[in-house]
């Protein structure tokens, strides 16, 4: 952005230091001038008997006010000139020393603008304003670098996931073209399955982008009604897998997007059903108000989960204990990632905890909203 030319901050500080020093020196000289010289009488001074008579011995010289003024004024001017030069030189050096941390911060910002996010200032010295600014800048660079790395990894994984169904579709079409007598009905069915998976992945990516951008209107939402709607939708899936669905709790109100929060609960309940015992498992959805927050909890039975696996479950394209699922309920690997993104966009918190007997407890805490 073009700006008008002007004085640098260092020069402004230098002129300020010199100006203040000149003002202080002028005030000091004015005090001497006004409060000292005013008590010195003007005119001829007689210092003893016989002073001024012809033939009398010469009297010692006693300067009057005019004499002192004539002697004081040049020296005062010289002192002010010295203070001006000293203030300019000392102010320039002092301003440069004080602004040196800003130069380091500016260099780091310039490197970050050129794409180098690994550089850190790590300023030493006392805990002053410049040190605090440098620490905040280092923290910002660290978070920005982490975010960029995460986005790059996510883009690479998304490209890989999207390429897979497209490659399968092309392979099926190439086989059908090389063998005109192949079963077109089976080909269409397989292409439909692959295309559905690609559409699901694309919709998941769009939903994840919407949650990250917070581009939604907030309205009062009852989490208990959302939980009932999600479990009712997934009840046929639970019955086929012989999973018992329970919804407990009370009316729990928050503010946000009803559609996005419904997707959150739907994803959690679907994961709880799919990642459960082969038969006879349970899924419990509970809502309550707790310590000024609206809490929704989804608990399911299932295999035991190692503690080191939990932090990776909210990462993109992670599916249960492995990266790949081959059954009919295989997702796109963004279920908990979408949940985490939407919860964070609603200023909430997501907590994952393993059950001692196996399974998972997912707890969501959202800001409470009055009915």
C-alpha positions in Angstrom: 0.0 0.0 0.0 1.4 3.4 -1.1 1.9 5.9 1.8 3.1 9.4 1.9 6.8 9.8 2.7 7.5 10.9 6.3 9.9 10.8 9.1 11.0 7.4 10.5 10.1 6.4 14.0 13.7 6.6 15.0 14.1 10.1 13.8 10.8 11.1 15.5 12.1 9.7 18.8 15.4 11.4 18.3 13.7 14.8 17.8 11.5 14.2 20.7 14.5 13.4 23.0 16.4 16.4 21.8 13.3 18.6 22.1 12.7 17.5 25.7 16.3 18.0 26.6 16.2 21.5 25.1 13.1 22.4 27.0 14.6 21.1 30.2 17.8 23.1 29.6 15.9 26.3 28.7 13.8 26.0 31.9 16.9 25.5 34.0 18.5 28.6 32.4 15.3 30.6 32.8 15.3 29.7 36.5 18.8 31.0 36.9 18.0 34.1 34.8 14.8 35.0 36.6 15.3 33.9 40.2 19.0 34.7 40.6 19.7 37.7 38.5 16.6 39.5 39.7 18.3 39.9 43.1 21.4 41.6 41.7 20.9 45.4 41.6 21.5 47.3 38.4 23.7 50.5 38.1 27.0 51.4 39.8 27.8 49.6 43.0 29.6 51.3 45.9 31.4 48.8 47.9 32.9 50.9 50.8 33.6 54.4 52.3 35.2 56.9 49.9 34.1 54.9 46.9 34.0 57.2 43.9 36.0 60.2 45.5 39.0 61.6 43.6 42.2 60.3 44.9 40.6 57.5 46.8 42.0 54.0 46.4 40.4 51.9 43.6 37.5 49.6 44.8 37.2 46.0 43.8 35.1 45.4 40.7 31.5 44.4 41.6 29.5 43.4 38.5 25.9 44.6 38.4 22.9 43.0 36.7 23.8 44.2 33.2 27.3 42.8 33.5 26.0 39.4 34.6 23.5 39.4 31.8 26.1 40.2 29.2 28.3 37.4 30.5 25.5 34.9 31.0 23.6 35.2 27.7 26.4 33.9 25.4 27.2 31.0 27.8 23.5 30.1 28.0 23.3 30.1 24.2 26.4 27.9 24.0 24.9 25.5 26.6 21.6 25.3 24.6 23.5 24.5 21.4 25.5 21.8 23.2 22.3 20.3 24.6 20.8 20.3 21.1 23.7 18.4 19.6 24.0 16.1 22.6 20.2 15.4 22.5 20.3 14.7 18.8 23.3 12.3 19.0 22.3 10.7 22.2 18.6 10.4 21.1 19.6 8.8 17.8 21.7 6.2 19.6 19.2 5.6 22.3 16.3 5.4 19.8 18.2 2.9 17.8 18.9 0.7 20.8 15.3 0.8 21.9 13.9 0.0 18.4 16.3 -2.8 17.8 13.8 -5.5 19.0 11.3 -4.1 16.5 13.8 -4.6 13.8 14.1 -8.2 14.7 10.3 -8.6 14.8 10.0 -6.9 11.4 12.7 -9.2 9.9 10.8 -12.2 11.3 7.5 -10.9 9.8 9.2 -10.3 6.5 10.5 -13.9 6.4 7.0 -15.2 7.3 5.5 -13.1 4.5 8.0 -14.8 2.1 6.8 -18.3 3.2 9.3 -19.2 6.0 7.2 -20.0 9.0 9.8 -22.0 10.9 11.8 -18.9 12.0 11.4 -17.8 15.6 12.6 -14.6 17.3 13.2 -16.1 20.8 14.0 -12.7 22.2 16.1 -12.6 25.4 16.2 -10.0 28.0 13.8 -8.5 30.6 10.1 -9.2 30.3 9.1 -5.8 28.8 6.6 -4.8 26.1 9.0 -5.8 23.3 9.7 -9.2 24.8 5.9 -9.8 25.2 5.3 -8.7 21.6 8.0 -11.0 20.3 6.7 -14.0 22.4 3.2 -13.3 21.0 4.6 -13.2 17.5 6.5 -16.5 18.0 3.2 -18.1 19.3 1.3 -16.8 16.3 4.0 -18.2 13.9 3.9 -21.6 15.6 0.1 -21.8 15.4 0.2 -20.6 11.8 2.8 -23.1 10.8 0.9 -25.9 12.5 -2.3 -24.8 10.7 -0.6 -24.7 7.3 1.0 -28.1 7.8 -2.4 -29.5 8.9 -4.1 -28.0 5.8 -1.4 -29.4 3.5 -1.8 -32.8 5.0 -5.5 -32.6 4.7 -5.4 -31.4 1.1 -3.0 -34.3 0.3 -5.3 -36.8 2.0 -8.4 -35.4 0.4 -6.8 -35.5 -3.1 -5.9 -39.2 -2.4 -9.4 -40.0 -1.2 -11.0 -38.3 -4.2 -8.6 -39.9 -6.6 -9.5 -43.4 -5.5 -13.1 -43.5 -6.6 -12.2 -41.7 -9.8 -9.5 -44.2 -10.6 -11.9 -47.1 -9.8 -14.5 -45.6 -12.2 -12.0 -45.2 -15.0 -10.8 -48.8 -14.5 -14.4 -50.1 -14.7 -15.1 -48.0 -17.8 -11.9 -49.3 -19.4 -12.8 -52.9 -18.7 -16.3 -52.4 -20.1 -14.9 -50.7 -23.2 -12.4 -53.6 -23.8 -15.1 -56.2 -23.2 -18.4 -55.0 -24.9 -20.1 -58.3 -23.9 -19.7 -57.6 -20.1 -22.7 -57.2 -17.9 -23.7 -53.5 -18.1 -26.1 -53.9 -15.2 -23.3 -54.9 -12.8 -21.1 -52.1 -14.2 -23.8 -49.5 -13.6 -24.3 -50.7 -10.1 -20.6 -50.6 -9.2 -20.3 -47.2 -10.8 -23.3 -46.0 -8.8 -21.6 -47.2 -5.6 -18.3 -45.6 -6.4 -20.0 -42.3 -7.4 -22.0 -42.3 -4.2 -18.9 -42.6 -2.2 -17.3 -39.7 -4.1 -20.4 -37.5 -3.6 -20.4 -38.3 0.2 -16.7 -37.4 0.4 -17.3 -34.1 -1.5 -20.3 -33.2 0.8 -18.2 -34.0 3.9 -15.4 -31.7 2.7 -17.9 -28.9 2.0 -19.5 -29.4 5.4 -16.1 -29.3 7.0 -15.2 -26.1 5.2 -18.6 -24.6 6.4 -17.8 -25.5 10.0 -14.3 -24.0 9.8 -15.5 -20.7 8.3 -18.4 -20.3 10.9 -20.7 -19.2 8.0 -24.0 -20.1 9.7 -26.7 -18.2 11.5 -27.2 -18.9 15.3 -30.6 -19.7 16.7 -31.9 -21.4 19.9 -31.5 -25.2 19.6 -32.7 -27.9 22.0 -30.1 -30.7 22.0 -32.5 -33.2 23.4 -34.8 -32.8 20.3 -31.7 -33.0 18.1 -30.7 -36.3 19.8 -34.2 -37.8 19.4 -34.2 -36.9 15.7 -30.8 -38.4 15.0 -31.5 -41.6 16.9 -34.8 -42.0 15.1 -33.1 -41.7 11.7 -30.5 -44.3 12.6 -32.8 -46.7 14.4 -33.1 -49.0 11.3 -29.3 -49.3 11.2 -29.2 -50.1 14.9 -31.9 -52.7 14.6 -30.1 -54.5 11.7 -26.9 -54.7 13.9 -28.9 -55.6 17.0 -27.8 -52.4 18.9 -30.0 -50.9 21.5 -30.4 -47.1 21.3 -31.3 -45.1 24.4 -32.0 -41.4 24.7 -32.0 -40.0 28.2 -31.7 -36.6 29.9 -33.5 -33.3 29.8 -34.2 -30.4 27.6 -30.8 -28.7 27.0 -30.6 -25.4 25.1 -27.8 -23.8 23.2 -27.3 -21.4 20.3 -26.1 -22.4 16.9 -27.1 -24.1 13.6 -29.7 -26.8 14.1 -28.6 -28.5 10.8 -24.9 -28.6 11.8 -25.6 -29.8 15.3 -27.9 -32.5 13.9 -25.0 -33.6 11.7 -22.8 -33.7 14.8 -25.2 -36.0 16.7 -25.9 -38.1 13.6 -22.2 -38.7 13.0 -21.6 -39.6 16.7 -24.5 -42.0 16.9 -23.6 -43.6 13.6 -20.0 -44.1 14.7 -21.2 -45.5 18.0 -23.4 -48.0 16.1 -20.8 -49.0 13.5 -17.9 -49.3 16.0 -19.7 -51.5 18.5 -20.0 -55.1 19.5 -21.1 -57.5 16.7 -24.4 -58.0 18.4 -26.0 -57.0 21.7 -24.3 -53.7 22.0 -25.8 -50.5 23.4 -25.6 -46.8 22.5 -26.8 -44.1 25.0 -27.3 -40.5 24.1 -27.7 -38.2 27.2 -28.3 -34.5 27.4 -28.2 -32.2 30.4 -27.2 -28.8 31.7 -24.0 -28.8 33.7 -22.1 -26.0 35.3 -23.5 -23.4 33.0 -22.9 -25.5 29.9 -25.1 -27.6 27.6 -23.8 -31.2 27.6 -24.4 -33.9 25.1 -22.9 -37.3 25.7 -22.8 -40.4 23.4 -21.6 -43.6 25.0 -21.3 -47.0 23.3 -20.0 -50.4 24.0 -17.4 -52.0 21.8 -13.8 -53.1 21.7 -11.2 -51.5 24.0 -9.4 -48.5 22.6 -5.8 -47.8 23.4 -5.3 -44.3 25.0 -2.7 -43.3 22.3 -5.4 -43.8 19.6 -7.8 -41.2 21.0 -6.0 -38.0 19.9 -5.9 -39.3 16.3 -9.6 -40.0 16.0 -10.4 -36.3 15.2 -7.8 -36.2 12.5 -9.0 -36.3 8.9 -9.5 -39.7 7.2 -9.0 -41.8 10.3 -11.4 -44.7 10.6 -11.5 -46.5 13.9 -8.4 -48.4 14.8 -7.2 -48.5 11.2 -7.3 -46.2 8.2 -9.4 -48.4 5.9 -12.8 -50.0 6.4 -14.2 -52.3 3.8 -17.7 -53.1 5.1 -20.9 -51.5 3.8 -20.8 -48.8 6.4 -17.4 -47.5 5.5 -17.3 -43.8 5.9 -15.0 -41.2 4.3 -12.9 -40.8 7.4 -14.2 -37.3 8.3 -16.9 -38.1 10.8 -15.2 -37.0 14.0 -13.2 -34.4 12.1 -16.5 -32.7 11.1 -17.8 -33.1 14.6 -14.7 -31.4 16.0 -14.9 -28.6 13.5 -18.6 -27.9 14.1 -18.2 -28.0 17.9 -15.3 -25.7 17.7 -17.2 -23.3 15.5 -20.0 -23.2 18.1 -17.4 -22.3 20.8 -17.7 -25.7 22.4 -15.4 -28.5 23.5 -15.1 -32.1 22.4 -13.8 -34.8 24.8 -13.1 -38.4 24.0 -12.6 -41.0 26.8 -12.4 -44.8 26.6 -14.8 -46.9 28.6 -13.0 -49.3 31.0 -15.0 -52.3 29.7 -14.6 -51.2 26.0 -16.1 -48.6 23.8 -16.0 -44.9 23.9 -17.6 -41.9 25.7 -17.9 -38.7 23.6 -18.8 -35.6 25.5 -19.7 -32.3 23.9 -20.0 -29.1 25.9 -21.6 -26.1 24.3 -22.4 -22.6 25.7 -25.8 -22.7 27.5 -28.6 -20.6 26.0 -31.8 -19.7 27.9 -35.0 -21.1 26.5 
